[in-house]
Amino acid sequence: MLHINIQNAGRSMKVLLFSVLLSHLGYYMILPILPIYLKINKALGVAEIGLILAVSSFSFQEASIVGGYLADRIGRRTIIALGAVIRAGALAG
């Protein structure tokens, strides 16, 4: 297993790890509330809410595969930055 000593990591690695932490915390804070919000405020049915959650999960998995391929072709930093911008936009939407 890979062990990372955060104290010896560079500034860019610390920023990356912190942003990933914030992204995951934000996603997992929204995920339990999202079905309730969609049911009450948007008057969606159970099937529609399930479809939204399923599409979200499957698109995350698909984007991980495509992102890995693109990271090999284009570069990791570019893809990580692009992924962070896309995820921020998705969470804001």
Chimera marker file (.cmm) of the C-alpha trace (Angstrom):
<marker_set name="trace">
<marker id="1" x="0.000" y="0.000" z="0.000" r="1" g="1" b="0" radius="0.5"/>
<marker id="2" x="1.193" y="3.475" z="-0.863" r="1" g="1" b="0" radius="0.5"/>
<marker id="3" x="1.876" y="5.735" z="2.102" r="1" g="1" b="0" radius="0.5"/>
<marker id="4" x="2.124" y="9.477" z="1.581" r="1" g="1" b="0" radius="0.5"/>
<marker id="5" x="3.890" y="11.634" z="4.135" r="1" g="1" b="0" radius="0.5"/>
<marker id="6" x="1.833" y="14.801" z="3.888" r="1" g="1" b="0" radius="0.5"/>
<marker id="7" x="4.308" y="16.893" z="5.841" r="1" g="1" b="0" radius="0.5"/>
<marker id="8" x="7.000" y="16.248" z="3.221" r="1" g="1" b="0" radius="0.5"/>
<marker id="9" x="4.630" y="16.646" z="0.256" r="1" g="1" b="0" radius="0.5"/>
<marker id="10" x="4.857" y="19.696" z="-1.953" r="1" g="1" b="0" radius="0.5"/>
<marker id="11" x="2.391" y="22.551" z="-1.880" r="1" g="1" b="0" radius="0.5"/>
<marker id="12" x="0.611" y="21.400" z="-5.023" r="1" g="1" b="0" radius="0.5"/>
<marker id="13" x="0.060" y="17.914" z="-3.543" r="1" g="1" b="0" radius="0.5"/>
<marker id="14" x="-1.373" y="19.407" z="-0.353" r="1" g="1" b="0" radius="0.5"/>
<marker id="15" x="-3.738" y="21.637" z="-2.345" r="1" g="1" b="0" radius="0.5"/>
<marker id="16" x="-4.797" y="18.672" z="-4.481" r="1" g="1" b="0" radius="0.5"/>
<marker id="17" x="-5.467" y="16.428" z="-1.482" r="1" g="1" b="0" radius="0.5"/>
<marker id="18" x="-7.369" y="19.180" z="0.325" r="1" g="1" b="0" radius="0.5"/>
<marker id="19" x="-9.518" y="19.927" z="-2.716" r="1" g="1" b="0" radius="0.5"/>
<marker id="20" x="-10.321" y="16.236" z="-3.179" r="1" g="1" b="0" radius="0.5"/>
<marker id="21" x="-11.271" y="16.049" z="0.509" r="1" g="1" b="0" radius="0.5"/>
<marker id="22" x="-13.575" y="19.056" z="0.192" r="1" g="1" b="0" radius="0.5"/>
<marker id="23" x="-15.100" y="17.675" z="-2.991" r="1" g="1" b="0" radius="0.5"/>
<marker id="24" x="-15.890" y="14.329" z="-1.405" r="1" g="1" b="0" radius="0.5"/>
<marker id="25" x="-17.222" y="15.925" z="1.783" r="1" g="1" b="0" radius="0.5"/>
<marker id="26" x="-19.490" y="18.191" z="-0.243" r="1" g="1" b="0" radius="0.5"/>
<marker id="27" x="-20.774" y="15.319" z="-2.364" r="1" g="1" b="0" radius="0.5"/>
<marker id="28" x="-21.459" y="13.044" z="0.587" r="1" g="1" b="0" radius="0.5"/>
<marker id="29" x="-23.175" y="15.858" z="2.498" r="1" g="1" b="0" radius="0.5"/>
<marker id="30" x="-25.503" y="16.526" z="-0.434" r="1" g="1" b="0" radius="0.5"/>
<marker id="31" x="-26.220" y="12.899" z="-1.353" r="1" g="1" b="0" radius="0.5"/>
<marker id="32" x="-28.514" y="12.023" z="1.610" r="1" g="1" b="0" radius="0.5"/>
<marker id="33" x="-30.475" y="15.276" z="1.304" r="1" g="1" b="0" radius="0.5"/>
<marker id="34" x="-30.877" y="15.249" z="-2.475" r="1" g="1" b="0" radius="0.5"/>
<marker id="35" x="-33.714" y="12.668" z="-2.654" r="1" g="1" b="0" radius="0.5"/>
<marker id="36" x="-35.682" y="14.546" z="0.010" r="1" g="1" b="0" radius="0.5"/>
<marker id="37" x="-35.197" y="17.829" z="-1.825" r="1" g="1" b="0" radius="0.5"/>
<marker id="38" x="-36.215" y="16.309" z="-5.160" r="1" g="1" b="0" radius="0.5"/>
<marker id="39" x="-39.309" y="14.717" z="-3.635" r="1" g="1" b="0" radius="0.5"/>
<marker id="40" x="-40.567" y="17.743" z="-1.705" r="1" g="1" b="0" radius="0.5"/>
<marker id="41" x="-39.467" y="20.757" z="-3.762" r="1" g="1" b="0" radius="0.5"/>
<marker id="42" x="-39.417" y="19.326" z="-7.277" r="1" g="1" b="0" radius="0.5"/>
<marker id="43" x="-42.296" y="16.849" z="-6.809" r="1" g="1" b="0" radius="0.5"/>
<marker id="44" x="-40.429" y="14.041" z="-8.531" r="1" g="1" b="0" radius="0.5"/>
<marker id="45" x="-41.464" y="10.423" z="-8.206" r="1" g="1" b="0" radius="0.5"/>
<marker id="46" x="-39.391" y="7.648" z="-6.703" r="1" g="1" b="0" radius="0.5"/>
<marker id="47" x="-38.420" y="6.272" z="-10.130" r="1" g="1" b="0" radius="0.5"/>
<marker id="48" x="-37.230" y="9.686" z="-11.312" r="1" g="1" b="0" radius="0.5"/>
<marker id="49" x="-35.199" y="10.243" z="-8.169" r="1" g="1" b="0" radius="0.5"/>
<marker id="50" x="-33.655" y="6.783" z="-8.517" r="1" g="1" b="0" radius="0.5"/>
<marker id="51" x="-32.798" y="7.521" z="-12.142" r="1" g="1" b="0" radius="0.5"/>
<marker id="52" x="-31.084" y="10.774" z="-11.170" r="1" g="1" b="0" radius="0.5"/>
<marker id="53" x="-29.013" y="9.041" z="-8.485" r="1" g="1" b="0" radius="0.5"/>
<marker id="54" x="-28.156" y="6.145" z="-10.814" r="1" g="1" b="0" radius="0.5"/>
<marker id="55" x="-27.074" y="8.450" z="-13.637" r="1" g="1" b="0" radius="0.5"/>
<marker id="56" x="-24.921" y="10.364" z="-11.173" r="1" g="1" b="0" radius="0.5"/>
<marker id="57" x="-23.161" y="7.199" z="-9.986" r="1" g="1" b="0" radius="0.5"/>
<marker id="58" x="-22.694" y="5.725" z="-13.452" r="1" g="1" b="0" radius="0.5"/>
<marker id="59" x="-21.430" y="8.992" z="-14.913" r="1" g="1" b="0" radius="0.5"/>
<marker id="60" x="-18.877" y="9.238" z="-12.097" r="1" g="1" b="0" radius="0.5"/>
<marker id="61" x="-17.603" y="5.743" z="-12.916" r="1" g="1" b="0" radius="0.5"/>
<marker id="62" x="-17.525" y="6.416" z="-16.652" r="1" g="1" b="0" radius="0.5"/>
<marker id="63" x="-15.749" y="9.729" z="-16.152" r="1" g="1" b="0" radius="0.5"/>
<marker id="64" x="-13.123" y="7.969" z="-14.025" r="1" g="1" b="0" radius="0.5"/>
<marker id="65" x="-12.315" y="5.577" z="-16.851" r="1" g="1" b="0" radius="0.5"/>
<marker id="66" x="-12.291" y="8.276" z="-19.524" r="1" g="1" b="0" radius="0.5"/>
<marker id="67" x="-10.323" y="10.594" z="-17.247" r="1" g="1" b="0" radius="0.5"/>
<marker id="68" x="-7.650" y="7.950" z="-16.702" r="1" g="1" b="0" radius="0.5"/>
<marker id="69" x="-7.277" y="7.458" z="-20.428" r="1" g="1" b="0" radius="0.5"/>
<marker id="70" x="-7.122" y="11.200" z="-21.073" r="1" g="1" b="0" radius="0.5"/>
<marker id="71" x="-4.628" y="11.670" z="-18.241" r="1" g="1" b="0" radius="0.5"/>
<marker id="72" x="-2.288" y="9.275" z="-20.024" r="1" g="1" b="0" radius="0.5"/>
<marker id="73" x="-2.748" y="11.138" z="-23.325" r="1" g="1" b="0" radius="0.5"/>
<marker id="74" x="-2.956" y="14.796" z="-22.277" r="1" g="1" b="0" radius="0.5"/>
<marker id="75" x="-1.436" y="14.975" z="-18.823" r="1" g="1" b="0" radius="0.5"/>
<marker id="76" x="-2.529" y="14.458" z="-15.245" r="1" g="1" b="0" radius="0.5"/>
<marker id="77" x="-2.549" y="18.069" z="-14.107" r="1" g="1" b="0" radius="0.5"/>
<marker id="78" x="-4.769" y="19.215" z="-16.959" r="1" g="1" b="0" radius="0.5"/>
<marker id="79" x="-7.283" y="16.427" z="-16.404" r="1" g="1" b="0" radius="0.5"/>
<marker id="80" x="-7.318" y="16.888" z="-12.622" r="1" g="1" b="0" radius="0.5"/>
<marker id="81" x="-7.957" y="20.624" z="-13.025" r="1" g="1" b="0" radius="0.5"/>
<marker id="82" x="-10.641" y="20.018" z="-15.651" r="1" g="1" b="0" radius="0.5"/>
<marker id="83" x="-12.298" y="17.385" z="-13.460" r="1" g="1" b="0" radius="0.5"/>
<marker id="84" x="-12.334" y="19.738" z="-10.485" r="1" g="1" b="0" radius="0.5"/>
<marker id="85" x="-13.995" y="22.472" z="-12.548" r="1" g="1" b="0" radius="0.5"/>
<marker id="86" x="-16.590" y="20.067" z="-13.950" r="1" g="1" b="0" radius="0.5"/>
<marker id="87" x="-17.381" y="18.630" z="-10.516" r="1" g="1" b="0" radius="0.5"/>
<marker id="88" x="-17.689" y="22.111" z="-8.979" r="1" g="1" b="0" radius="0.5"/>
<marker id="89" x="-20.100" y="23.080" z="-11.723" r="1" g="1" b="0" radius="0.5"/>
<marker id="90" x="-22.115" y="19.900" z="-11.236" r="1" g="1" b="0" radius="0.5"/>
<marker id="91" x="-22.361" y="20.433" z="-7.487" r="1" g="1" b="0" radius="0.5"/>
<marker id="92" x="-23.331" y="24.066" z="-7.971" r="1" g="1" b="0" radius="0.5"/>
<marker id="93" x="-26.010" y="23.051" z="-10.491" r="1" g="1" b="0" radius="0.5"/>
<link id1="1" id2="2" r="1" g="1" b="0" radius="0.2"/>
<link id1="2" id2="3" r="1" g="1" b="0" radius="0.2"/>
<link id1="3" id2="4" r="1" g="1" b="0" radius="0.2"/>
<link id1="4" id2="5" r="1" g="1" b="0" radius="0.2"/>
<link id1="5" id2="6" r="1" g="1" b="0" radius="0.2"/>
<link id1="6" id2="7" r="1" g="1" b="0" radius="0.2"/>
<link id1="7" id2="8" r="1" g="1" b="0" radius="0.2"/>
<link id1="8" id2="9" r="1" g="1" b="0" radius="0.2"/>
<link id1="9" id2="10" r="1" g="1" b="0" radius="0.2"/>
<link id1="10" id2="11" r="1" g="1" b="0" radius="0.2"/>
<link id1="11" id2="12" r="1" g="1" b="0" radius="0.2"/>
<link id1="12" id2="13" r="1" g="1" b="0" radius="0.2"/>
<link id1="13" id2="14" r="1" g="1" b="0" radius="0.2"/>
<link id1="14" id2="15" r="1" g="1" b="0" radius="0.2"/>
<link id1="15" id2="16" r="1" g="1" b="0" radius="0.2"/>
<link id1="16" id2="17" r="1" g="1" b="0" radius="0.2"/>
<link id1="17" id2="18" r="1" g="1" b="0" radius="0.2"/>
<link id1="18" id2="19" r="1" g="1" b="0" radius="0.2"/>
<link id1="19" id2="20" r="1" g="1" b="0" radius="0.2"/>
<link id1="20" id2="21" r="1" g="1" b="0" radius="0.2"/>
<link id1="21" id2="22" r="1" g="1" b="0" radius="0.2"/>
<link id1="22" id2="23" r="1" g="1" b="0" radius="0.2"/>
<link id1="23" id2="24" r="1" g="1" b="0" radius="0.2"/>
<link id1="24" id2="25" r="1" g="1" b="0" radius="0.2"/>
<link id1="25" id2="26" r="1" g="1" b="0" radius="0.2"/>
<link id1="26" id2="27" r="1" g="1" b="0" radius="0.2"/>
<link id1="27" id2="28" r="1" g="1" b="0" radius="0.2"/>
<link id1="28" id2="29" r="1" g="1" b="0" radius="0.2"/>
<link id1="29" id2="30" r="1" g="1" b="0" radius="0.2"/>
<link id1="30" id2="31" r="1" g="1" b="0" radius="0.2"/>
<link id1="31" id2="32" r="1" g="1" b="0" radius="0.2"/>
<link id1="32" id2="33" r="1" g="1" b="0" radius="0.2"/>
<link id1="33" id2="34" r="1" g="1" b="0" radius="0.2"/>
<link id1="34" id2="35" r="1" g="1" b="0" radius="0.2"/>
<link id1="35" id2="36" r="1" g="1" b="0" radius="0.2"/>
<link id1="36" id2="37" r="1" g="1" b="0" radius="0.2"/>
<link id1="37" id2="38" r="1" g="1" b="0" radius="0.2"/>
<link id1="38" id2="39" r="1" g="1" b="0" radius="0.2"/>
<link id1="39" id2="40" r="1" g="1" b="0" radius="0.2"/>
<link id1="40" id2="41" r="1" g="1" b="0" radius="0.2"/>
<link id1="41" id2="42" r="1" g="1" b="0" radius="0.2"/>
<link id1="42" id2="43" r="1" g="1" b="0" radius="0.2"/>
<link id1="43" id2="44" r="1" g="1" b="0" radius="0.2"/>
<link id1="44" id2="45" r="1" g="1" b="0" radius="0.2"/>
<link id1="45" id2="46" r="1" g="1" b="0" radius="0.2"/>
<link id1="46" id2="47" r="1" g="1" b="0" radius="0.2"/>
<link id1="47" id2="48" r="1" g="1" b="0" radius="0.2"/>
<link id1="48" id2="49" r="1" g="1" b="0" radius="0.2"/>
<link id1="49" id2="50" r="1" g="1" b="0" radius="0.2"/>
<link id1="50" id2="51" r="1" g="1" b="0" radius="0.2"/>
<link id1="51" id2="52" r="1" g="1" b="0" radius="0.2"/>
<link id1="52" id2="53" r="1" g="1" b="0" radius="0.2"/>
<link id1="53" id2="54" r="1" g="1" b="0" radius="0.2"/>
<link id1="54" id2="55" r="1" g="1" b="0" radius="0.2"/>
<link id1="55" id2="56" r="1" g="1" b="0" radius="0.2"/>
<link id1="56" id2="57" r="1" g="1" b="0" radius="0.2"/>
<link id1="57" id2="58" r="1" g="1" b="0" radius="0.2"/>
<link id1="58" id2="59" r="1" g="1" b="0" radius="0.2"/>
<link id1="59" id2="60" r="1" g="1" b="0" radius="0.2"/>
<link id1="60" id2="61" r="1" g="1" b="0" radius="0.2"/>
<link id1="61" id2="62" r="1" g="1" b="0" radius="0.2"/>
<link id1="62" id2="63" r="1" g="1" b="0" radius="0.2"/>
<link id1="63" id2="64" r="1" g="1" b="0" radius="0.2"/>
<link id1="64" id2="65" r="1" g="1" b="0" radius="0.2"/>
<link id1="65" id2="66" r="1" g="1" b="0" radius="0.2"/>
<link id1="66" id2="67" r="1" g="1" b="0" radius="0.2"/>
<link id1="67" id2="68" r="1" g="1" b="0" radius="0.2"/>
<link id1="68" id2="69" r="1" g="1" b="0" radius="0.2"/>
<link id1="69" id2="70" r="1" g="1" b="0" radius="0.2"/>
<link id1="70" id2="71" r="1" g="1" b="0" radius="0.2"/>
<link id1="71" id2="72" r="1" g="1" b="0" radius="0.2"/>
<link id1="72" id2="73" r="1" g="1" b="0" radius="0.2"/>
<link id1="73" id2="74" r="1" g="1" b="0" radius="0.2"/>
<link id1="74" id2="75" r="1" g="1" b="0" radius="0.2"/>
<link id1="75" id2="76" r="1" g="1" b="0" radius="0.2"/>
<link id1="76" id2="77" r="1" g="1" b="0" radius="0.2"/>
<link id1="77" id2="78" r="1" g="1" b="0" radius="0.2"/>
<link id1="78" id2="79" r="1" g="1" b="0" radius="0.2"/>
<link id1="79" id2="80" r="1" g="1" b="0" radius="0.2"/>
<link id1="80" id2="81" r="1" g="1" b="0" radius="0.2"/>
<link id1="81" id2="82" r="1" g="1" b="0" radius="0.2"/>
<link id1="82" id2="83" r="1" g="1" b="0" radius="0.2"/>
<link id1="83" id2="84" r="1" g="1" b="0" radius="0.2"/>
<link id1="84" id2="85" r="1" g="1" b="0" radius="0.2"/>
<link id1="85" id2="86" r="1" g="1" b="0" radius="0.2"/>
<link id1="86" id2="87" r="1" g="1" b="0" radius="0.2"/>
<link id1="87" id2="88" r="1" g="1" b="0" radius="0.2"/>
<link id1="88" id2="89" r="1" g="1" b="0" radius="0.2"/>
<link id1="89" id2="90" r="1" g="1" b="0" radius="0.2"/>
<link id1="90" id2="91" r="1" g="1" b="0" radius="0.2"/>
<link id1="91" id2="92" r="1" g="1" b="0" radius="0.2"/>
<link id1="92" id2="93" r="1" g="1" b="0" radius="0.2"/>
</marker_set>
